[in-house]
Amino acid sequence: MSGTESFLAERSIRQLRELLKLEDPSLEVSDIDASSYAPGELLTVASPSLFAEPRMIRVSSVEKCTDDFLSETISYLENPADDTYLVLRHGGGVRGKRLLDAIRSGSGGGIEIVCAELKKDAERYEFASSEFRAAGRRVSAGALRALVAAFSDDLTELSSACQQLVADASAEITEATVDRYYGGRVEASAFAVADMAIAGRHGEALALARHALASGADPVPMVAAFAMKLRTMAKVLGTRGGSGQLAGQLGLAPWQIDRARRDLAGWSGAGLGRSIQMLAETDENIKGGSRDAVYSLERMIGVIAERGELPH
């Protein structure tokens, strides 16, 4: 398992263990820490036991492995033990690359499962959608957007929220369902503030932002949410054609294009440009360019709520 997303890697390793246990309940599980590896440790653990039970060897911290681990594991792959499953967890970086390259080449019958961090909203949206799909549950697009907005910074929490809704909600999971369970989290999210301001609801956006800040929220992710929304709107502005057709061309998911087109109602190109300029100025201010980050944020919310239009 390679990549920086620990949640996906840990879940994959756990699912593999459960699958092997189902095949043979006598499975013997051992753990090795590659960063403190003792010479000969892998061969000792992989040696056949008296009753020849199948074995699963979980190795952590391969990105910090010792030289002994590296050389012995590459050698082991040339002649792996029978009925033994060696699972390596590499969290990223160049250390251990020679071992990864050996696995990628098929040495020892190994395969690489990439557990990359889900950085884009579209990726987290697809992740949440797959959670419900795997459980055989129907979920609306609005519910998925609300969940991703509420749990955008933690994949573990997003997965837990999906599982709770699968377990507790009896009918189709809608935006109203998400609001019933996680309303406070959703309402206080940065994206909710951005959505209200972009829709021209200045008072509500301002009140929600102040509530979020009073609850300990940081202005930086709030401005980042505005940036994501406005940049998507700028990409979509003036485009023609179906969202599915444009998705690959713009590097966006079809639902993002549809949402941006709805958000652009009432906006002009000039107003959007001025709002993006204000966004850049606010970003600089809240990162040390101004003594009053909250004032800068509230001023930006006001400009965006007016859709960047100059006063008459």
C-alpha positions, 0 to 999 in steps of 0.5 A: 500500500503506497501513498499518503492517505492513511485511512484508505491504506489501513482500511485496505489492510484490514479488509485483506486480513478479514478476507484471509481470515474467512478463507482460513480462520487459522491465519497467523498475523505478524507485524514488523516495523521497517524503521526498527528492523532487526536483520533476519526478522522477515525470514524468521517471521515467514518461516513455516510453522509447526502446523503450516498455518497461512501467514499475513505479515504486516510491515509498517513505516517502509518509507523509513526502512533500514538498509537491512530491511530493504536488501532482505525484502528485495531478496525475499521477493525473489523466492517468497514463502508459500501461503504467506502474504506480505503487506507493505505500508509505504507512506510516501517519499523516496526511501524504499523506492527500490523496493517499490520498483521491484514490486511494480515490476511484478517481483514475487507476484506483488502488486501495488495499491496506491492510496493517494490523498483525496485533495479535490472535492470531486474525488471526495464526492466520488469516495462518498458516492462509492461508500453508499453504492457499496452498501446498496443505498440511494443517495441524492447529489445534494446529500453528497455535496452537503457531506463533502462540504461538512467533512472536507478536511477528514476522510475518516470522519467523512467515511464514518458519517456515510456509514452512520447514515447507511446504518440509521437512515431507512429511506433514500438519503437526501440533503434533508437527512444529512441536515438532520444528522449533521446540520450544525456541522454543515451550517458552520462549514466554510462552503455554506458561507461561500454559497450564501454570499455567492447567492447574494444573501449577504446578511445570512452569509455574514451571520454564519461566518461570525458564528463559525469564527466564534466557534473557533473556525479559522478564516484561512479555510473559509477564504479557501472555500470561496477561492475554490467556488469562484475559480470554478465559476471562472472556468465555467463562465461562457462555456457551452455544451453539456457538463459531461462533455466539458468535464474532462476539458475543464478538469471538473466533475459534471456536477461541479459544472452544473453547480457553477452554472447555477451559481453564475446566475446574476453574475457578470464577467467583470463582477466575477473578476473584481471578486477574484481580485478582492479574494486575492487581497483578502487571502494576503490580509488574513495571512499576515498582511493586515492586523484585522483578518476578520474585517478583511473577511467580512469586507470580502463577503460583502463584495461577493454578495454584491456579485462584485458590482460597483455601487451606482 
